Amino acid sequence: MRVGINLLHLSTHEAGVACYARSLVRALLASEGVDAFILYGRKRHIEHFRRANVQLRSVRFLPDNRWFRILWEQFAMGGAIRVRGPDVFHWPDYSRSLLAPGARSVVTVHDLAFLRLNHIYDQGRTLYKRLMAKVSVSGAKAIIAVSENTARDITELLGIPRARINPIPNGIDSDFRQLPPHVCEEYRKRRLGGIGPFILFVGTVEPRKNVMRLLEAHEIMQKMGIKGIPLVLAGRQGWKSEQIVKAIQKGMAKGSVCWLGYVPREELPILYNLCRIFVYPSLYEGFGFPPLEAMACGAPVITSDNSSLSEVTGDAALLIDPLDVEALAGAMARLIEDHALRDSMHSRGIEHAGKYRWEETARRTIEVYRKVNCCESGDYS
C-alpha cells in the first residue's frame, strides 16, 4: 500500500493543522503497515522526512501564502495525484483537491468553527470554507474526526452519515513533559525578565479564543484581592483582534499583562512548566491541544465546558462557562489560592495527558488507510 499525504500546511510558524500533520507523519513513519509514503510539500519543510520508503514530491518555490497553497493543492497537486497517484491519499485538513479522485481520499476534519461561530469570521472566508468542507468531505472515501464532538458536528452541520466518520483523537508530543527546574529558571530570567508566578494562555489572539473575557476576568481577580499574578499571553495576532489588542496593551501599561507574541513550539513546554495555572477559555475547539500540552507539563488547567474541551480534558481540568466572566475569575482565584487543589490537578493532568499518544493515532489512521485501499468502490463502515 502506497500512501500520499499533503504536507503543504507545514510552515515556519506552525499551529493547528500543521502541528497535527507533522506529528502524525512522524508517528506513521515509525509504524508498520504502509509499504511506501509519498509526501507532498515545500522542500524545506519535508526534507527531514526522507527515508528509504519515502518519496518526496517537493515544491521548491511556493511562497508561505494561503492562497498560493490552495491554488497549488487544487490544480497542480490534484492533477498529479489523478495521473499517477498513490493507493490512498490523506488530506490532513478538510480541504481536498477537487481534481484528485475521491474514491481513495482520506480527509481529516479538525473543527467546524466557521459554521458554529460564523459571526466571528468574515463572510468571504466563511463561504469558501463552507463550500470546500461540504464538497471535500462528501466526496472523500473516509473521514477522520479528531474528537467525538467534531464527528457529531460533521453529521449535524454537513449531513454526513455517522458510519462514514472515524473519530481518532490526536496525540501529545513527547516534548511536552516536566522539565528540570534549572532549564525553566534560566528561561524565566532570559525571556520573561525574572517574572514571578503567572497565569498562562497559549493561542492566537482572536475572538474565538475568548481573550477579551480572559482579560476582564483577570481584572476582576485582581479586584478580589489576588494581586501580583500577571497574565502571560503567548500567541500571534489573529483576525478581528483590534479591540483585543487595545485591551492587552492597556494591561501591559499597568504591568498586569505580558504579551510574548508568537512563541516557537520548542519553547512552549518551558512556559507550561513555569506557569502557576494555565487558562484556556476558548469558545469552540475541535480538539484543543494547549490544555493537554499544559497538563502533560504538570500545569493545573482551567478550560471551557463546551465543544470538545470537556471531552478531551475529562475530569483533569477545572471547567467553566467561557461566557461567564465572573465564573472564570472565581475559578482562577480559587486555583491560585488552593495549593492542595493545584497539587491534585497537577497529578491528574499528567496521568490524563499520558493517554493521548501519537503512536495510537497513527495505528488507527493506518487502519483507515487499509479500509480505503481494500474497498475502493462503494462505502465501508
VOBA-1610 file (N, C-alpha, C; in pm, whole numbers, padded with zeros to 5 digits, always signed):
BEGIN
Met+00084-00120+00000Met+00000+00000+00000Met+00088+00125+00000Arg+00063+00213-00095Arg+00136+00339-00105Arg+00043+00452-00062Val+00087+00532+00035Val+00004+00639+00093Val+00067+00775+00064Gly-00011+00863+00005Gly+00032+01000-00016Gly-00028+01091+00090Ile+00046+01194+00128Ile-00002+01287+00231Ile+00031+01429+00187Asn-00066+01517+00196Asn-00046+01659+00165Asn+00016+01728+00287Leu+00138+01779+00271Leu+00206+01849+00380Leu+00235+01995+00344Leu+00156+02051+00255Leu+00175+02191+00219Leu+00141+02286+00333His+00072+02236+00437His+00042+02322+00552His+00165+02350+00638Leu+00268+02267+00626Leu+00386+02287+00708Leu+00451+02419+00673Ser+00493+02493+00777Ser+00550+02625+00756Ser+00646+02658+00868Thr+00695+02779+00868Thr+00790+02822+00972Thr+00721+02840+01106His+00604+02905+01105His+00529+02930+01228His+00405+02840+01228Glu+00420+02723+01287Glu+00315+02622+01276Glu+00220+02623+01394Ala+00097+02586+01364Ala-00005+02567+01467Ala-00113+02479+01407Gly-00201+02427+01493Gly-00319+02357+01446Gly-00294+02244+01349Val-00343+02261+01225Val-00335+02156+01123Val-00190+02117+01096Ala-00102+02214+01087Ala+00039+02184+01057Ala+00102+02099+01167Cys+00073+02131+01293Cys+00128+02052+01404Cys+00074+01909+01400Tyr-00055+01896+01370Tyr-00116+01764+01356Tyr-00046+01685+01247Ala-00031+01747+01129Ala+00027+01676+01015Ala+00170+01633+01043Arg+00249+01722+01100Arg+00390+01689+01125Arg+00402+01576+01227Ser+00328+01585+01336Ser+00339+01483+01441Ser+00283+01349+01393Leu+00174+01354+01317Leu+00117+01230+01265Leu+00214+01161+01170Val+00276+01236+01080Val+00369+01175+00985Val+00488+01112+01057Arg+00540+01180+01158Arg+00649+01120+01236Arg+00608+00983+01291Ala+00488+00977+01348Ala+00440+00852+01406Ala+00412+00747+01298Leu+00358+00790+01185Leu+00331+00696+01075Leu+00460+00634+01023Leu+00565+00714+01010Leu+00692+00663+00957Leu+00757+00564+01053Ala+00721+00572+01180Ala+00775+00479+01280Ala+00686+00355+01298Ser+00575+00351+01224Ser+00480+00241+01237Ser+00496+00142+01122Glu+00423+00032+01131Glu+00422-00069+01026Glu+00285-00071+00960Gly+00280-00124+00838Gly+00152-00139+00771Gly+00139-00061+00642Val+00238+00026+00615Val+00239+00102+00490Val+00370+00073+00419Asp+00361+00032+00291Asp+00482-00003+00216Asp+00565+00119+00179Ala+00496+00227+00139Ala+00569+00347+00097Ala+00481+00470+00118Phe+00549+00581+00146Phe+00480+00709+00162Phe+00527+00804+00051Ile+00435+00885+00002Ile+00468+00992-00091Ile+00422+01122-00026Leu+00517+01207+00008Leu+00488+01328+00082Leu+00500+01449-00010Tyr+00396+01529-00015Tyr+00391+01648-00098Tyr+00404+01771-00008Gly+00500+01859-00037Gly+00515+01978+00045Gly+00629+02065-00002Arg+00648+02176+00067Arg+00760+02263+00036Arg+00889+02194+00077Lys+00989+02201-00009Lys+01113+02125+00009Lys+01173+02146+00147Arg+01181+02270+00192Arg+01249+02298+00319Arg+01174+02242+00440His+01046+02211+00423His+00967+02164+00537His+00948+02012+00539Ile+00985+01943+00433Ile+00965+01797+00431Ile+01095+01720+00413Glu+01204+01791+00392Glu+01332+01725+00363Glu+01372+01628+00475His+01345+01663+00600His+01388+01577+00711His+01307+01449+00724Phe+01200+01434+00644Phe+01122+01310+00644Phe+01180+01206+00549Arg+01290+01236+00485Arg+01347+01145+00385Arg+01384+01011+00450Arg+01332+00902+00392Arg+01361+00766+00437Arg+01369+00676+00313Ala+01406+00549+00335Ala+01414+00455+00223Ala+01277+00432+00161Asn+01171+00434+00244Asn+01037+00407+00193Asn+00954+00535+00175Val+01022+00648+00164Val+00953+00777+00149Val+00998+00846+00020Gln+00903+00882-00063Gln+00929+00966-00179Gln+00884+01108-00147Leu+00970+01204-00175Leu+00936+01344-00151Leu+00900+01412-00282Arg+00781+01464-00290Arg+00740+01544-00406Arg+00746+01690-00363Ser+00861+01752-00386Ser+00889+01884-00330Ser+00841+01996-00421Val+00791+02101-00357Val+00759+02226-00425Val+00865+02326-00379Arg+00951+02368-00468Arg+01066+02449-00428Arg+01034+02596-00409Phe+00945+02651-00490Phe+00932+02796-00494Phe+00794+02846-00450Leu+00716+02763-00384Leu+00583+02805-00341Leu+00594+02891-00215Pro+00546+03017-00218Pro+00555+03104-00100Pro+00467+03053+00014Asp+00500+03096+00138Asp+00417+03064+00254Asp+00295+03156+00253Asn+00206+03130+00158Asn+00086+03212+00140Asn-00033+03119+00120Arg-00140+03142+00193Arg-00254+03051+00193Arg-00315+03037+00054Trp-00328+03148-00019Trp-00393+03142-00149Trp-00308+03070-00253Phe-00176+03091-00249Phe-00087+03016-00338Phe-00096+02866-00307Arg-00101+02834-00177Arg-00111+02693-00138Arg-00240+02631-00191Ile-00350+02702-00175Ile-00480+02649-00220Ile-00478+02625-00371Leu-00425+02718-00448Leu-00419+02702-00593Leu-00333+02582-00631Trp-00220+02565-00562Trp-00132+02453-00592Trp-00200+02321-00558Glu-00265+02316-00440Glu-00336+02195-00400Glu-00444+02157-00501Gln-00524+02256-00538Gln-00639+02229-00622Gln-00601+02186-00763Phe-00501+02248-00820Phe-00471+02225-00961Phe-00346+02140-00983Ala-00229+02190-00943Ala-00105+02118-00971Ala-00101+01982-00900Met-00122+01983-00768Met-00113+01858-00694Met-00231+01767-00724Gly-00350+01824-00732Gly-00468+01743-00761Gly-00457+01670-00893Gly-00406+01738-00995Gly-00389+01675-01125Gly-00284+01566-01122Ala-00173+01590-01050Ala-00066+01491-01041Ala-00114+01364-00971Ile-00196+01381-00869Ile-00248+01264-00797Ile-00339+01181-00887Arg-00418+01248-00967Arg-00510+01175-01055Arg-00432+01095-01161Val-00322+01153-01211Val-00247+01087-01318Val-00164+00970-01265Arg-00088+00991-01156Arg-00001+00885-01105Arg+00003+00889-00952Gly-00113+00883-00896Gly-00123+00896-00752Gly-00102+00766-00676Pro-00091+00775-00544Pro-00075+00657-00458Pro-00208+00581-00443Asp-00204+00471-00370Asp-00325+00392-00347Asp-00425+00467-00259Val-00374+00539-00162Val-00457+00618-00070Val-00393+00756-00057Phe-00476+00859-00053Phe-00421+00994-00033Phe-00491+01059+00086His-00408+01111+00179His-00459+01171+00303His-00445+01322+00296Trp-00559+01391+00313Trp-00562+01536+00324Trp-00578+01570+00472Pro-00473+01619+00539Pro-00479+01642+00684Pro-00572+01756+00726Asp-00628+01827+00627Asp-00731+01926+00655Asp-00850+01890+00567Tyr-00966+01948+00598Tyr-01086+01911+00524Tyr-01079+01948+00376Ser-00991+02040+00336Ser-00989+02092+00200Ser-00917+01996+00106Arg-00993+01918+00031Arg-00940+01820-00063Arg-00939+01879-00204Ser-00836+01848-00282Ser-00835+01891-00421Ser-00950+01826-00494Leu-01028+01906-00563Leu-01143+01853-00635Leu-01103+01780-00763Leu-00975+01794-00803Leu-00925+01719-00918Leu-00877+01579-00879Ala-00849+01561-00750Ala-00800+01431-00705Ala-00916+01334-00693Pro-00893+01205-00718Pro-01002+01107-00709Pro-01049+01088-00566Gly-01178+01110-00544Gly-01232+01095-00409Gly-01237+00951-00363Ala-01238+00855-00457Ala-01254+00714-00423Ala-01144+00663-00330Arg-01026+00725-00333Arg-00920+00679-00244Arg-00868+00791-00154Ser-00952+00889-00125Ser-00913+01002-00041Ser-00958+00984+00104Val-00869+01022+00195Val-00900+01031+00339Val-00887+01178+00378Val-00987+01231+00444Val-00988+01372+00483Val-01000+01381+00634Thr-00914+01461+00697Thr-00926+01488+00841Thr-00999+01620+00861Val-01098+01619+00948Val-01170+01741+00987Val-01134+01771+01132His-01080+01889+01155His-01039+01929+01291His-01151+01999+01365Asp-01218+02090+01298Asp-01332+02158+01361Asp-01417+02224+01254Leu-01536+02263+01294Leu-01626+02338+01205Leu-01663+02470+01272Ala-01560+02536+01326Ala-01582+02663+01393Ala-01644+02767+01301Phe-01610+02761+01172Phe-01662+02859+01078Phe-01813+02842+01056Leu-01869+02729+01098Leu-02014+02709+01093Leu-02078+02733+01229Arg-02010+02689+01334Arg-02063+02708+01470Arg-02057+02855+01513Leu-01950+02923+01473Leu-01929+03062+01516Leu-01908+03152+01395Asn-01997+03141+01297Asn-01974+03214+01172Asn-01977+03365+01189His-02029+03415+01300His-02035+03560+01322His-01898+03621+01351Ile-01799+03538+01386Ile-01667+03594+01416Ile-01571+03582+01299Tyr-01618+03529+01187Tyr-01536+03519+01068Tyr-01592+03610+00960Asp-01506+03656+00869Asp-01556+03738+00759Asp-01636+03648+00663Gln-01734+03707+00597Gln-01829+03631+00517Gln-01763+03557+00401Gly-01666+03620+00336Gly-01599+03556+00224Gly-01527+03429+00266Arg-01456+03437+00377Arg-01382+03320+00427Arg-01478+03210+00469Thr-01588+03250+00537Thr-01687+03151+00580Thr-01751+03080+00462Leu-01784+03157+00358Leu-01846+03098+00239Leu-01752+02998+00172Tyr-01625+03036+00158Tyr-01528+02946+00096Tyr-01512+02819+00179Lys-01496+02834+00310Lys-01476+02717+00396Lys-01599+02627+00395Arg-01718+02687+00398Arg-01840+02608+00397Arg-01848+02524+00268Leu-01820+02587+00154Leu-01827+02518+00025Leu-01724+02406+00019Met-01598+02435+00055Met-01492+02336+00045Met-01514+02221+00142Ala-01563+02251+00261Ala-01586+02146+00359Ala-01692+02049+00310Lys-01802+02104+00261Lys-01912+02019+00215Lys-01869+01933+00097Val-01807+01995-00003Val-01767+01920-00123Val-01657+01820-00092Ser-01556+01863-00016Ser-01442+01776+00013Ser-01483+01655+00095Val-01560+01680+00201Val-01599+01572+00290Val-01697+01477+00222Ser-01792+01533+00148Ser-01890+01449+00080Ser-01824+01357-00022Gly-01718+01406-00090Gly-01654+01327-00194Gly-01545+01235-00147Ala-01503+01248-00021Ala-01394+01165+00030Ala-01443+01024+00059Lys-01353+00928+00050Lys-01386+00789+00081Lys-01401+00767+00230Ala-01313+00831+00307Ala-01317+00816+00453Ala-01290+00949+00519Ile-01348+00969+00635Ile-01335+01094+00710Ile-01281+01062+00848Ile-01179+01134+00888Ile-01125+01125+01024Ile-01166+01251+01099Ala-01225+01235+01217Ala-01257+01346+01306Ala-01167+01337+01428Val-01115+01450+01473Val-01016+01446+01583Val-01081+01435+01720Ser-01214+01434+01726Ser-01286+01416+01852Ser-01427+01369+01823Glu-01493+01317+01924Glu-01634+01279+01909Glu-01719+01402+01883Asn-01682+01514+01943Asn-01756+01638+01922Asn-01750+01680+01775Thr-01633+01672+01716Thr-01620+01706+01575Thr-01699+01608+01488Ala-01698+01480+01524Ala-01776+01381+01449Ala-01925+01417+01451Arg-01975+01456+01567Arg-02117+01497+01577Arg-02144+01620+01492Asp-02051+01715+01493Asp-02068+01837+01413Asp-02072+01805+01264Ile-01987+01712+01220Ile-01985+01676+01078Ile-02119+01620+01035Thr-02178+01536+01120Thr-02309+01480+01088Thr-02418+01586+01092Glu-02416+01668+01197Glu-02522+01767+01215Glu-02513+01881+01114Leu-02393+01932+01087Leu-02378+02053+01006Leu-02352+02025+00858Leu-02297+01908+00828Leu-02267+01876+00689Leu-02351+01760+00636Gly-02428+01696+00723Gly-02517+01590+00679Gly-02448+01461+00640Ile-02331+01434+00695Ile-02256+01313+00662Ile-02298+01200+00756Pro-02332+01083+00704Pro-02369+00970+00791Pro-02258+00936+00890Arg-02299+00907+01013Arg-02201+00880+01119Arg-02112+00760+01085Ala-02163+00664+01009Ala-02086+00544+00977Ala-01964+00575+00891Arg-01964+00689+00822Arg-01850+00724+00737Arg-01740+00798+00813Ile-01765+00829+00940Ile-01672+00912+01017Ile-01595+00825+01117Asn-01463+00847+01123Asn-01376+00772+01214Asn-01317+00867+01319Pro-01370+00871+01441Pro-01312+00958+01543Pro-01177+00901+01590Ile-01071+00977+01568Ile-00936+00936+01611Ile-00872+01054+01682Pro-00860+01050+01814Pro-00801+01164+01886Pro-00656+01187+01849Asn-00612+01310+01861Asn-00472+01345+01841Asn-00387+01292+01955Gly-00258+01298+01937Gly-00165+01266+02044Gly-00099+01392+02097Ile-00017+01376+02197Ile+00061+01487+02252Ile+00209+01454+02234Asp+00283+01546+02177Asp+00425+01524+02152Asp+00501+01500+02283Ser+00601+01414+02277Ser+00679+01380+02397Ser+00758+01498+02451Asp+00774+01605+02370Asp+00843+01726+02419Asp+00767+01790+02534Phe+00638+01766+02540Phe+00556+01826+02645Phe+00559+01735+02768Arg+00646+01771+02861Arg+00669+01691+02981Arg+00727+01783+03089Gln+00742+01730+03207Gln+00805+01808+03313Gln+00955+01821+03285Leu+01007+01941+03303Leu+01145+01971+03270Leu+01226+02001+03396Pro+01358+01987+03390Pro+01443+02021+03505Pro+01426+02168+03543Pro+01417+02198+03672Pro+01395+02337+03716Pro+01498+02436+03664His+01624+02395+03654His+01727+02491+03611His+01705+02538+03467Val+01652+02449+03381Val+01623+02488+03244Val+01514+02595+03240Cys+01410+02574+03322Cys+01299+02668+03325Cys+01339+02802+03385Glu+01418+02797+03490Glu+01455+02922+03558Glu+01547+03007+03472Glu+01632+02944+03393Glu+01717+03020+03302Glu+01632+03092+03199Tyr+01528+03023+03151Tyr+01437+03084+03054Tyr+01359+03198+03118Arg+01317+03177+03244Arg+01244+03283+03314Arg+01325+03413+03319Lys+01451+03400+03347Lys+01537+03519+03355Lys+01561+03581+03217Arg+01590+03494+03119Arg+01629+03543+02987Arg+01512+03595+02906Arg+01400+03524+02909Arg+01288+03557+02820Arg+01177+03633+02890Leu+01160+03609+03021Leu+01047+03668+03094Leu+01090+03774+03194Gly+01217+03811+03193Gly+01262+03918+03281Gly+01253+03886+03429Gly+01264+03757+03464Gly+01260+03718+03605Gly+01122+03725+03668Ile+01018+03723+03589Ile+00881+03732+03637Ile+00853+03623+03742Gly+00766+03653+03837Gly+00728+03557+03940Gly+00616+03466+03892Pro+00534+03414+03983Pro+00422+03326+03944Pro+00329+03398+03846Phe+00280+03325+03746Phe+00194+03388+03646Phe+00089+03291+03595Ile-00015+03347+03536Ile-00121+03272+03467Ile-00087+03273+03319Leu-00101+03159+03253Leu-00061+03147+03114Leu-00179+03117+03023Phe-00180+03182+02907Phe-00270+03148+02797Phe-00185+03129+02673Val-00211+03024+02595Val-00141+02999+02469Val-00245+02984+02359Gly-00233+03067+02256Gly-00327+03059+02144Gly-00325+03188+02065Thr-00385+03183+01947Thr-00394+03302+01863Thr-00485+03406+01929Val-00445+03531+01922Val-00526+03639+01979Val-00634+03675+01877Glu-00752+03616+01897Glu-00866+03637+01808Glu-00994+03608+01886Pro-01109+03649+01834Pro-01234+03635+01911Pro-01265+03493+01956Arg-01239+03392+01872Arg-01276+03255+01909Arg-01205+03208+02035Lys-01085+03259+02059Lys-01009+03216+02177Lys-01055+03287+02305Asn-01145+03386+02290Asn-01210+03446+02407Asn-01112+03523+02496Val-01012+03584+02434Val-00908+03653+02511Val-00963+03776+02582Met-01060+03844+02521Met-01116+03964+02584Met-01177+03931+02720Arg-01256+03822+02726Arg-01316+03784+02855Arg-01210+03738+02954Leu-01104+03677+02903Leu-00994+03637+02992Leu-00930+03760+03055Leu-00909+03864+02976Leu-00853+03989+03029Leu-00946+04051+03134Glu-01075+04049+03106Glu-01173+04103+03201Glu-01173+04022+03330Ala-01167+03889+03318Ala-01165+03803+03436Ala-01040+03827+03519His-00928+03851+03453His-00803+03878+03525His-00813+04009+03604Glu-00879+04108+03544Glu-00903+04235+03616Glu-00988+04212+03740Ile-01095+04134+03723Ile-01184+04105+03836Ile-01109+04030+03945Met-01026+03935+03907Met-00948+03857+04004Met-00860+03948+04089Gln-00801+04048+04024Gln-00718+04142+04100Gln-00802+04224+04198Lys-00924+04260+04157Lys-01012+04335+04247Lys-01058+04249+04364Met-01051+04117+04347Met-01085+04025+04456Met-00972+04016+04557Gly-00863+04083+04531Gly-00752+04086+04626Gly-00633+04001+04588Ile-00641+03932+04474Ile-00530+03848+04430Ile-00446+03929+04332Lys-00343+03990+04383Lys-00260+04079+04302Lys-00122+04018+04283Gly-00048+04074+04189Gly+00090+04030+04168Gly+00103+03900+04091Ile-00008+03854+04029Ile-00003+03734+03946Ile-00038+03777+03803Pro+00060+03814+03724Pro+00031+03865+03589Pro-00023+03757+03496Leu-00087+03804+03391Leu-00137+03717+03285Leu-00039+03723+03169Val+00014+03608+03131Val+00109+03599+03020Val+00038+03537+02900Leu+00040+03607+02787Leu-00023+03560+02664Leu+00085+03521+02564Ala+00075+03399+02511Ala+00171+03352+02410Ala+00094+03317+02285Gly+00108+03398+02181Gly+00036+03372+02057Gly+00039+03494+01967Arg+00034+03467+01838Arg+00035+03578+01741Arg-00102+03643+01732Gln-00105+03760+01670Gln-00231+03832+01649Gln-00307+03768+01534Gly-00437+03746+01554Gly-00522+03689+01451Gly-00617+03793+01395Trp-00722+03745+01324Trp-00814+03838+01261Trp-00914+03893+01362Lys-00974+04007+01328Lys-01072+04076+01412Lys-01022+04093+01556Ser-00896+04131+01569Ser-00835+04137+01702Ser-00800+04279+01748Glu-00845+04381+01673Glu-00803+04517+01704Glu-00841+04558+01847Gln-00966+04532+01886Gln-01011+04571+02020Gln-00942+04487+02128Ile-00916+04360+02097Ile-00847+04275+02193Ile-00705+04327+02216Val-00638+04366+02109Val-00501+04417+02121Val-00498+04544+02204Lys-00596+04630+02187Lys-00602+04753+02267Lys-00616+04720+02416Ala-00699+04620+02446Ala-00718+04579+02586Ala-00589+04517+02642Ile-00519+04441+02559Ile-00392+04382+02602Ile-00291+04493+02632Gln-00283+04589+02542Gln-00189+04699+02561Gln-00220+04780+02686Lys-00347+04793+02718Lys-00387+04862+02841Lys-00336+04785+02963Gly-00350+04653+02959Gly-00299+04571+03068Gly-00148+04574+03078Met-00082+04578+02962Met+00064+04586+02961Met+00112+04716+03023Ala+00040+04824+02995Ala+00078+04954+03052Ala+00067+04953+03205Lys-00028+04875+03256Lys-00045+04863+03402Lys+00056+04766+03464Gly+00119+04686+03380Gly+00213+04587+03431Gly+00147+04457+03472Ser+00017+04440+03440Ser-00055+04319+03480Ser-00063+04215+03370Val-00024+04253+03248Val-00031+04163+03133Val+00102+04166+03059Cys+00145+04048+03015Cys+00266+04035+02933Cys+00228+03958+02807Trp+00253+04019+02691Trp+00219+03954+02563Trp+00349+03920+02492Leu+00377+03791+02477Leu+00502+03745+02417Leu+00495+03738+02265Gly+00374+03747+02208Gly+00359+03725+02065Gly+00380+03579+02031Tyr+00415+03553+01906Tyr+00438+03413+01866Tyr+00556+03355+01943Val+00535+03237+02000Val+00640+03166+02073Val+00671+03037+01998Pro+00797+03013+01961Pro+00832+02888+01891Pro+00786+02766+01972Arg+00745+02664+01900Arg+00687+02546+01965Arg+00783+02483+02066Glu+00913+02489+02038Glu+01008+02426+02129Glu+01018+02499+02264Glu+00968+02623+02271Glu+00971+02698+02397Glu+00844+02678+02480Leu+00738+02629+02418Leu+00611+02616+02491Leu+00620+02524+02613Pro+00689+02408+02606Pro+00697+02325+02727Pro+00755+02400+02847Ile+00848+02491+02822Ile+00907+02567+02934Ile+00802+02659+02995Leu+00725+02728+02911Leu+00621+02816+02963Leu+00517+02737+03043Tyr+00478+02621+02991Tyr+00380+02538+03062Tyr+00436+02495+03198Asn+00566+02462+03202Asn+00628+02422+03328Asn+00635+02536+03428Leu+00654+02657+03378Leu+00675+02772+03467Leu+00546+02830+03524Cys+00435+02818+03451Cys+00315+02890+03492Cys+00256+02831+03621Arg+00188+02917+03696Arg+00118+02871+03818Arg-00009+02795+03777Ile-00084+02853+03684Ile-00201+02785+03627Ile-00210+02818+03478Phe-00278+02733+03403Phe-00299+02756+03261Phe-00449+02774+03237Val-00485+02878+03161Val-00626+02909+03137Val-00652+02914+02987Tyr-00759+02844+02946Tyr-00790+02835+02802Tyr-00942+02840+02785Pro-01000+02962+02785Pro-01146+02976+02783Pro-01205+02986+02642Ser-01157+02906+02550Ser-01198+02914+02410Ser-01349+02893+02394Leu-01404+02960+02293Leu-01548+02947+02266Leu-01580+02819+02190Tyr-01481+02762+02122Tyr-01506+02640+02046Tyr-01373+02580+02003Glu-01358+02448+02018Glu-01241+02377+01970Glu-01283+02242+01913Gly-01216+02202+01806Gly-01239+02069+01753Gly-01164+01963+01832Phe-01052+02003+01892Phe-00976+01914+01980Phe-00922+01995+02098Gly-00828+02084+02072Gly-00773+02168+02179Gly-00642+02114+02232Phe-00533+02140+02158Phe-00401+02094+02202Phe-00352+02160+02331Pro-00360+02295+02345Pro-00294+02360+02459Pro-00331+02306+02597Pro-00459+02281+02629Pro-00487+02228+02764Pro-00417+02096+02793Leu-00414+02005+02695Leu-00348+01876+02716Leu-00196+01893+02723Glu-00141+01981+02641Glu+00003+02007+02647Glu+00041+02061+02783Ala-00042+02152+02835Ala-00015+02209+02968Ala-00022+02101+03075Met-00125+02014+03066Met-00137+01904+03162Met-00015+01815+03160Ala+00032+01782+03039Ala+00148+01693+03026Ala+00271+01752+03095Cys+00276+01885+03105Cys+00388+01953+03170Cys+00363+01978+03319Gly+00247+01936+03367Gly+00217+01948+03509Gly+00140+02071+03550Ala+00093+02152+03455Ala+00021+02274+03490Ala-00125+02245+03520Pro-00181+02297+03629Pro-00325+02287+03654Pro-00399+02369+03549Val-00509+02317+03496Val-00575+02376+03380Val-00719+02416+03411Ile-00754+02537+03365Ile-00893+02583+03360Ile-00929+02596+03213Thr-01041+02536+03174Thr-01082+02548+03034Thr-01233+02546+03024Ser-01284+02559+02903Ser-01427+02575+02878Ser-01500+02440+02887Asp-01629+02449+02922Asp-01711+02329+02931Asp-01784+02301+02800Asn-01735+02359+02689Asn-01805+02347+02561Asn-01729+02260+02462Ser-01788+02243+02344Ser-01730+02172+02228Ser-01652+02048+02271Ser-01528+02034+02225Ser-01451+01913+02256Ser-01371+01926+02385Leu-01365+02044+02443Leu-01271+02067+02553Leu-01303+01983+02676Ser-01431+01971+02710Ser-01467+01888+02825Ser-01442+01740+02793Glu-01464+01701+02668Glu-01439+01563+02624Glu-01291+01528+02635Val-01206+01618+02587Val-01063+01590+02580Val-00995+01598+02716Thr-01036+01693+02800Thr-00969+01711+02929Thr-01030+01626+03040Gly-01151+01574+03020Gly-01213+01487+03119Gly-01226+01553+03255Asp-01195+01477+03360Asp-01207+01530+03497Asp-01075+01586+03548Ala-00979+01605+03456Ala-00847+01652+03498Ala-00834+01804+03493Ala-00938+01874+03442Ala-00936+02020+03433Ala-01052+02078+03511Leu-01040+02204+03546Leu-01149+02280+03607Leu-01228+02344+03493Leu-01354+02305+03477Leu-01434+02350+03363Leu-01522+02468+03402Ile-01532+02567+03311Ile-01613+02686+03335Ile-01693+02721+03210Asp-01798+02800+03229Asp-01871+02857+03117Asp-01788+02973+03062Pro-01738+02965+02939Pro-01648+03069+02889Pro-01716+03204+02870Leu-01850+03208+02873Leu-01921+03335+02859Leu-01942+03404+02994Asp-01914+03334+03102Asp-01937+03386+03238Asp-01804+03437+03293Val-01782+03567+03281Val-01655+03627+03322Val-01634+03613+03473Glu-01740+03630+03551Glu-01730+03617+03697Glu-01689+03475+03736Ala-01747+03377+03670Ala-01713+03237+03700Ala-01567+03209+03664Leu-01522+03265+03553Leu-01383+03246+03513Leu-01289+03310+03614Ala-01322+03431+03658Ala-01240+03499+03759Ala-01237+03419+03889Gly-01354+03366+03928Gly-01361+03288+04051Gly-01279+03160+04043Ala-01282+03095+03928Ala-01205+02972+03911Ala-01055+03001+03917Met-01015+03111+03855Met-00874+03148+03858Met-00830+03178+04002Ala-00910+03253+04073Ala-00878+03288+04212Ala-00870+03162+04299Arg-00966+03074+04280Arg-00969+02951+04360Arg-00844+02867+04337Leu-00805+02851+04211Leu-00691+02766+04181Leu-00559+02831+04222Ile-00553+02962+04214Ile-00432+03032+04261Ile-00415+03013+04411Glu-00523+03019+04487Glu-00515+03017+04633Glu-00512+02876+04692Asp-00569+02779+04623Asp-00584+02644+04680Asp-00467+02556+04637His-00368+02548+04724His-00247+02471+04694His-00278+02323+04679Ala-00364+02269+04764Ala-00398+02126+04759Ala-00469+02092+04628Leu-00557+02180+04584Leu-00627+02156+04457Leu-00529+02159+04340Arg-00435+02252+04343Arg-00334+02257+04236Arg-00251+02130+04233Asp-00213+02080+04350Asp-00134+01957+04355Asp-00213+01840+04298Ser-00340+01832+04333Ser-00426+01724+04284Ser-00440+01730+04132Met-00463+01851+04080Met-00480+01867+03936Met-00349+01844+03861His-00239+01877+03925His-00107+01850+03868His-00091+01701+03838Ser-00122+01618+03937Ser-00106+01473+03922Ser-00207+01415+03823Arg-00332+01457+03835Arg-00436+01406+03746Arg-00410+01447+03601Gly-00362+01569+03583Gly-00336+01618+03449Gly-00228+01540+03377Ile-00118+01512+03447Ile-00009+01435+03386Ile-00057+01296+03348Glu-00132+01232+03437Glu-00183+01098+03408Glu-00280+01101+03289His-00368+01200+03287His-00468+01208+03180His-00402+01235+03045Ala-00311+01329+03040Ala-00245+01364+02913Ala-00167+01246+02856Gly-00120+01157+02944Gly-00045+01041+02900Gly-00125+00943+02817Lys-00258+00957+02818Lys-00343+00868+02739Lys-00342+00904+02590Tyr-00297+01025+02558Tyr-00301+01073+02419Tyr-00165+01055+02355Arg-00150+00948+02278Arg-00021+00912+02220Arg-00032+00909+02068Trp+00066+00969+02000Trp+00066+00971+01854Trp+00080+00832+01795Glu+00143+00741+01868Glu+00156+00603+01819Glu+00017+00541+01798Glu-00072+00567+01893Glu-00208+00514+01881Glu-00285+00585+01770Thr-00266+00716+01759Thr-00328+00791+01649Thr-00284+00735+01515Ala-00154+00707+01500Ala-00101+00653+01374Ala-00158+00514+01347Arg-00164+00430+01450Arg-00215+00294+01431Arg-00359+00295+01379Arg-00441+00378+01439Arg-00581+00385+01397Arg-00597+00451+01260Thr-00508+00544+01230Thr-00511+00608+01098Thr-00475+00508+00988Ile-00377+00422+01015Ile-00339+00319+00918Ile-00454+00221+00896Glu-00532+00194+00999Glu-00650+00109+00983Glu-00747+00171+00882Val-00763+00303+00887Val-00850+00371+00791Val-00792+00358+00650Tyr-00659+00378+00637Tyr-00595+00363+00506Tyr-00623+00224+00448Arg-00611+00122+00531Arg-00631-00015+00484Arg-00773-00035+00434Lys-00870+00017+00505Lys-01009+00003+00463Lys-01032+00070+00327Val-00976+00189+00313Val-00993+00261+00187Val-00925+00185+00072Asn-00808+00133+00098Asn-00733+00061-00004Asn-00803-00069-00045Cys-00868-00133+00049Cys-00935-00260+00021Cys-01073-00242-00040Cys-01132-00127-00017Cys-01271-00105-00057Cys-01283+00020-00142Glu-01206+00027-00250Glu-01203+00149-00330Glu-01337+00180-00394Ser-01420+00080-00417Ser-01552+00105-00473Ser-01656+00077-00366Gly-01751+00169-00351Gly-01856+00152-00252Gly-01815+00203-00117Asp-01912+00218-00027Asp-01886+00267+00108Asp-01837+00155+00198Tyr-01778+00193+00307Tyr-01744+00096+00409Tyr-01781+00157+00543Ser-01790+00076+00642Ser-01815+00127+00778Ser-01743+00037+00877
//
